[in-house]
Amino acid sequence: MMRTSVRLLRLLSLLQARRDWTGPELAERLDVTTRTVRNDIERLRELGYPVDAAPGVGGGYSLGTAAVLPPLLFDDDEAVAVAIGLRTAATGAVSGIEESSVRALAKLERLLPSRLRRRVGALASATVALPGSQPPVDAAVLTAIAAACRDHERLRFDYRTHGGATGPRVTEPHRLVASGRRWYLLAWDLERDDWRTFRVDRVVLRPPAGPRFTPRDMPDEDVATRMASGLAQATWAYRARVVVNAPATEIAARLPAGLTVEPGEDDTCVVEVGSDDPSMLTVYLGMLGADFRIDETANPELADHLRALAARYTRATAPGPNAGTPGTSPA
């Protein structure tokens, strides 16, 4: 049996990980009796942790909102610093820790007293990020979505598609996924009766969260596979099919996971690429390090941008006093 101090920390971790627990569930996780669970709950309350209890068959324990900050070994200034740091990390300032930062931020902000929440909000609202330094995703939106995923609560929001149309969605949120500098929500769309992927920067939440739901079974491995295969197809405003004069294995190693690379004939391959801006797509294609061809009929806008870029590069290397002077190439 675990020592009391170790068991209390484990109990606190369980209460933070999920909204509701029954006494028998906690007893099974901790390998103790339900009486020991009740005693440990009282110990947490004595330490300042607001644990709510509901009697009856459907009752259980849940971690409530604190009137004062429980003893987390942080003083007020340290708690604010941690919350601000997590908000910064959640929006992609440090690669690789975005998802962990959102989960930690959801736990911390649930326990912050109102006076500290106001300080965190004031500092966040007074901070201005340089253009392009981070994606336009509000950390408060990420925290709210993460909480809905954790608590299995329906999420209502207005969503703007890549075509500019905006409409309401009612979903059962499953997972938040960070990919590069963007955040995505994988959720079950109740109206469409299917899984859908949403870019979080296009989401406008409609609080409060909806009723609880029973989560659908999808292992994290399947989440990763679904997201990897769907991001390149469903989230960009502009897409193109490009034939690259290089083997598929060589090109696949240079591209992000999830982009479709199909082997072609004579050491060529076909790549499905996408972007919100055709001019940016021309830059990406130039970084492939291989010759490529496009179907101008199917992608006239991309063809125009490629010609304009080729003319600009040619002028940049032209000898003589008029080098770099714009000509009559497409704008």
C-alpha positions as CSV (number, residue, x, y, z in Angstrom):
1,M,0.0,0.0,0.0
2,M,1.3,3.5,-0.8
3,R,2.3,5.8,1.9
4,T,-0.3,8.4,2.9
5,S,1.6,11.4,1.4
6,V,2.2,9.5,-1.9
7,R,-1.4,8.4,-2.0
8,L,-2.7,12.0,-1.4
9,L,-0.7,13.3,-4.4
10,R,-2.0,10.5,-6.5
11,L,-5.5,11.2,-5.4
12,L,-5.1,14.9,-6.2
13,S,-3.8,14.0,-9.7
14,L,-6.8,11.9,-10.4
15,L,-9.2,14.6,-9.3
16,Q,-7.5,17.1,-11.6
17,A,-7.5,14.7,-14.6
18,R,-11.3,14.1,-14.7
19,R,-14.3,16.1,-13.6
20,D,-16.1,13.4,-11.5
21,W,-15.1,10.3,-9.7
22,T,-17.1,7.8,-7.6
23,G,-15.7,6.6,-4.4
24,P,-15.4,3.0,-5.7
25,E,-13.5,4.2,-8.8
26,L,-11.0,6.1,-6.7
27,A,-10.6,3.2,-4.3
28,E,-9.9,0.9,-7.2
29,R,-7.3,3.2,-8.7
30,L,-5.6,3.7,-5.4
31,D,-5.9,0.1,-4.3
32,V,-7.6,1.1,-1.0
33,T,-11.0,0.9,0.6
34,T,-13.7,3.5,0.1
35,R,-13.3,4.5,3.8
36,T,-9.7,5.4,3.2
37,V,-10.7,7.4,0.2
38,R,-13.1,9.4,2.4
39,N,-10.4,10.0,4.9
40,D,-8.0,11.1,2.2
41,I,-10.6,13.5,0.8
42,E,-10.8,15.1,4.3
43,R,-7.0,15.5,4.4
44,L,-7.0,17.3,1.1
45,R,-9.7,19.6,2.3
46,E,-7.7,20.4,5.4
47,L,-4.8,21.3,3.1
48,G,-7.0,23.8,1.3
49,Y,-8.1,21.7,-1.8
50,P,-11.8,22.3,-2.5
51,V,-13.1,18.8,-3.0
52,D,-16.9,18.6,-3.6
53,A,-18.9,15.5,-2.7
54,A,-22.4,14.5,-4.0
55,P,-24.3,11.9,-2.1
56,G,-26.4,9.1,-3.7
57,V,-26.0,6.4,-6.3
58,G,-24.9,8.9,-9.0
59,G,-22.8,10.9,-6.6
60,G,-19.1,11.2,-6.3
61,Y,-16.1,13.5,-5.8
62,S,-15.0,16.5,-7.9
63,L,-12.4,19.2,-7.5
64,G,-14.1,22.5,-7.1
65,T,-13.0,26.1,-7.6
66,A,-10.8,27.4,-4.8
67,A,-11.6,30.5,-2.8
68,V,-7.9,30.8,-2.1
69,L,-5.0,29.2,-3.9
70,P,-4.3,25.7,-2.4
71,P,-0.8,25.0,-1.3
72,L,1.0,24.2,-4.6
73,L,4.3,25.4,-3.3
74,F,3.7,28.6,-5.3
75,D,3.2,32.1,-4.0
76,D,0.8,34.5,-5.9
77,D,3.5,36.0,-8.0
78,E,4.9,32.5,-8.9
79,A,1.4,31.2,-9.8
80,V,0.8,34.2,-12.1
81,A,4.3,33.6,-13.7
82,V,3.5,30.0,-14.3
83,A,0.1,30.7,-15.8
84,I,1.6,33.3,-18.2
85,G,4.4,31.0,-19.1
86,L,2.0,28.2,-19.9
87,R,-0.1,30.6,-22.0
88,T,3.0,31.6,-24.0
89,A,4.1,27.9,-24.4
90,A,0.5,26.9,-25.4
91,T,0.6,29.3,-28.4
92,G,3.7,27.7,-29.8
93,A,6.6,29.9,-28.4
94,V,8.4,26.7,-27.5
95,S,8.1,23.8,-30.0
96,G,7.0,20.4,-28.7
97,I,5.3,21.3,-25.5
98,E,2.1,23.0,-26.7
99,E,-0.3,20.2,-25.8
100,S,1.2,19.6,-22.4
101,S,1.1,23.3,-21.7
102,V,-2.7,23.5,-22.5
103,R,-3.4,20.6,-20.2
104,A,-1.3,22.1,-17.4
105,L,-2.9,25.5,-17.9
106,A,-6.4,24.0,-17.7
107,K,-5.5,22.4,-14.4
108,L,-3.9,25.6,-13.0
109,E,-6.6,28.1,-14.0
110,R,-9.3,25.9,-12.5
111,L,-7.7,26.4,-9.1
112,L,-6.6,30.0,-9.4
113,P,-8.6,32.4,-7.2
114,S,-10.4,35.2,-9.0
115,R,-7.9,37.9,-8.0
116,L,-5.1,35.9,-9.7
117,R,-7.2,35.2,-12.7
118,R,-7.7,38.9,-13.2
119,R,-3.9,39.5,-13.0
120,V,-3.2,36.8,-15.6
121,G,-5.9,38.2,-17.9
122,A,-4.7,41.8,-17.5
123,L,-1.2,40.9,-18.3
124,A,-2.3,38.8,-21.3
125,S,-4.5,41.6,-22.7
126,A,-1.7,44.1,-22.3
127,T,0.8,42.0,-24.3
128,V,1.2,42.6,-28.0
129,A,2.9,39.9,-30.2
130,L,4.8,40.9,-33.2
131,P,3.1,39.9,-36.5
132,G,4.0,36.4,-37.5
133,S,5.6,35.5,-34.1
134,Q,2.7,33.2,-33.1
135,P,-0.6,31.9,-34.5
136,P,-3.7,34.0,-33.7
137,V,-5.1,31.5,-31.1
138,D,-6.4,32.8,-27.8
139,A,-5.0,30.8,-24.9
140,A,-8.3,31.2,-23.1
141,V,-10.0,29.4,-26.1
142,L,-7.5,26.6,-26.0
143,T,-8.1,26.2,-22.2
144,A,-11.9,26.1,-22.6
145,I,-11.6,23.5,-25.4
146,A,-9.2,21.4,-23.4
147,A,-11.5,21.5,-20.4
148,A,-14.5,20.4,-22.6
149,C,-12.4,17.5,-23.9
150,R,-11.4,16.5,-20.4
151,D,-14.9,16.8,-18.9
152,H,-16.7,15.3,-21.9
153,E,-19.0,18.3,-22.4
154,R,-20.5,19.3,-25.7
155,L,-18.9,22.3,-27.4
156,R,-20.9,24.9,-29.3
157,F,-19.1,27.4,-31.5
158,D,-19.3,29.4,-34.7
159,Y,-16.8,28.2,-37.3
160,R,-15.4,30.0,-40.3
161,T,-14.5,27.7,-43.2
162,H,-11.6,28.3,-45.6
163,G,-14.1,29.7,-48.0
164,G,-15.1,32.4,-45.6
165,A,-18.6,31.0,-44.7
166,T,-19.5,31.0,-41.0
167,G,-22.0,28.8,-39.3
168,P,-22.8,27.2,-35.9
169,R,-21.5,23.8,-34.9
170,V,-22.4,21.5,-32.1
171,T,-19.7,18.9,-31.3
172,E,-18.5,16.3,-28.9
173,P,-14.8,17.4,-28.5
174,H,-12.3,14.6,-28.5
175,R,-8.7,15.9,-28.7
176,L,-6.7,19.1,-29.3
177,V,-3.8,18.5,-31.6
178,A,-0.8,20.9,-32.3
179,S,0.7,20.7,-35.7
180,G,3.5,23.1,-36.5
181,R,2.3,26.6,-35.5
182,R,-1.4,25.7,-35.6
183,W,-4.0,24.1,-33.3
184,Y,-6.7,21.7,-34.4
185,L,-9.7,20.2,-32.7
186,L,-10.9,16.7,-33.5
187,A,-14.5,16.4,-32.6
188,W,-17.7,14.5,-33.5
189,D,-20.0,16.8,-35.4
190,L,-23.5,16.0,-34.3
191,E,-25.3,17.5,-37.3
192,R,-23.0,15.8,-39.8
193,D,-22.8,12.6,-37.8
194,D,-19.1,12.2,-38.4
195,W,-15.7,13.1,-37.2
196,R,-14.5,16.6,-38.3
197,T,-11.3,18.6,-37.9
198,F,-11.5,22.3,-37.0
199,R,-8.8,24.9,-37.0
200,V,-8.9,26.6,-33.6
201,D,-8.1,30.0,-34.9
202,R,-11.3,29.9,-36.9
203,V,-13.4,28.9,-33.8
204,V,-15.6,31.4,-31.9
205,L,-16.9,29.7,-28.8
206,R,-20.5,29.9,-27.6
207,P,-20.3,29.5,-23.9
208,P,-21.3,27.8,-21.7
209,A,-20.4,24.2,-22.6
210,G,-23.3,21.9,-23.3
211,P,-24.4,18.7,-21.6
212,R,-22.1,15.8,-20.8
213,F,-21.7,13.0,-23.3
214,T,-20.2,9.5,-23.3
215,P,-16.9,9.7,-25.2
216,R,-16.5,7.8,-28.4
217,D,-13.7,5.2,-28.5
218,M,-10.7,6.4,-30.5
219,P,-7.2,5.6,-29.3
220,D,-4.6,8.3,-29.5
221,E,-2.8,6.3,-32.2
222,D,-5.9,6.5,-34.4
223,V,-6.2,10.3,-33.6
224,A,-2.7,10.9,-34.9
225,T,-3.3,8.8,-38.1
226,R,-6.6,10.6,-38.8
227,M,-5.2,14.0,-38.2
228,A,-2.0,13.4,-40.3
229,S,-4.1,12.2,-43.3
230,G,-6.7,14.9,-43.0
231,L,-4.8,18.1,-42.3
232,A,-3.4,18.6,-45.8
233,Q,-6.9,18.0,-47.4
234,A,-9.4,19.7,-45.2
235,T,-7.9,22.8,-43.7
236,W,-6.2,24.8,-46.5
237,A,-8.0,27.3,-48.7
238,Y,-5.9,26.5,-51.7
239,R,-4.7,23.0,-52.9
240,A,-2.8,21.7,-55.9
241,R,-1.6,18.4,-57.4
242,V,2.0,18.6,-58.4
243,V,4.2,16.1,-60.4
244,V,7.8,16.2,-59.0
245,N,10.7,14.8,-61.0
246,A,12.2,12.8,-58.1
247,P,11.4,9.5,-56.3
248,A,8.5,9.4,-53.8
249,T,10.8,8.3,-51.0
250,E,13.1,11.2,-51.5
251,I,10.4,13.8,-51.6
252,A,8.4,12.3,-48.7
253,A,11.5,12.7,-46.5
254,R,11.5,16.5,-47.2
255,L,7.8,17.1,-46.5
256,P,5.8,17.2,-43.3
257,A,4.0,14.1,-42.2
258,G,0.4,13.8,-43.5
259,L,1.1,15.2,-47.0
260,T,0.2,12.6,-49.7
261,V,3.1,11.5,-51.9
262,E,2.2,9.0,-54.6
263,P,4.9,7.1,-56.7
264,G,4.8,7.9,-60.4
265,E,6.5,6.7,-63.5
266,D,10.3,7.0,-64.3
267,D,11.3,8.1,-60.8
268,T,8.6,10.8,-60.5
269,C,6.0,11.3,-57.8
270,V,2.7,13.2,-57.3
271,V,2.3,15.4,-54.3
272,E,-0.9,16.9,-52.9
273,V,0.0,20.3,-51.4
274,G,-1.9,23.1,-49.8
275,S,-1.7,26.6,-48.4
276,D,-4.0,29.6,-47.6
277,D,-2.0,31.7,-50.1
278,P,-1.0,30.6,-53.6
279,S,2.1,32.8,-53.4
280,M,3.3,31.0,-50.3
281,L,2.7,27.7,-52.0
282,T,5.1,28.7,-54.8
283,V,7.8,29.3,-52.2
284,Y,7.2,25.8,-50.6
285,L,7.4,24.2,-54.0
286,G,10.7,25.9,-54.7
287,M,12.1,24.4,-51.6
288,L,11.5,20.8,-52.8
289,G,14.9,20.8,-54.4
290,A,13.6,19.2,-57.6
291,D,11.9,20.1,-60.9
292,F,8.1,19.9,-60.9
293,R,5.2,20.3,-63.2
294,I,1.6,21.5,-62.6
295,D,-1.6,21.4,-64.5
296,E,-2.0,25.0,-65.5
297,T,-5.6,24.4,-66.6
298,A,-6.5,23.1,-63.1
299,N,-4.3,25.6,-61.2
300,P,-4.3,28.9,-63.2
301,E,-3.7,31.1,-60.2
302,L,-0.7,29.0,-59.1
303,A,0.7,29.1,-62.6
304,D,0.5,32.9,-62.6
305,H,2.4,33.1,-59.3
306,L,5.1,30.7,-60.5
307,R,5.7,32.8,-63.6
308,A,5.8,36.0,-61.6
309,L,8.3,34.5,-59.2
310,A,10.5,33.1,-62.0
311,A,10.6,36.5,-63.7
312,R,11.5,38.2,-60.4
313,Y,14.4,35.7,-59.7
314,T,15.6,36.2,-63.3
315,R,15.7,40.0,-62.9
316,A,17.5,39.6,-59.6
317,T,20.5,37.9,-61.4
318,A,20.5,40.0,-64.6
319,P,23.7,41.9,-65.3
320,G,23.8,45.6,-66.0
321,P,22.4,48.8,-64.4
322,N,18.8,47.8,-64.9
323,A,19.1,44.6,-62.9
324,G,16.2,44.1,-60.7
325,T,14.0,46.6,-62.5
326,P,10.4,45.2,-62.9
327,G,9.3,44.3,-66.4
328,T,6.0,43.3,-67.8
329,S,5.8,40.0,-65.9
330,P,2.6,39.1,-64.0
331,A,2.2,40.9,-60.7
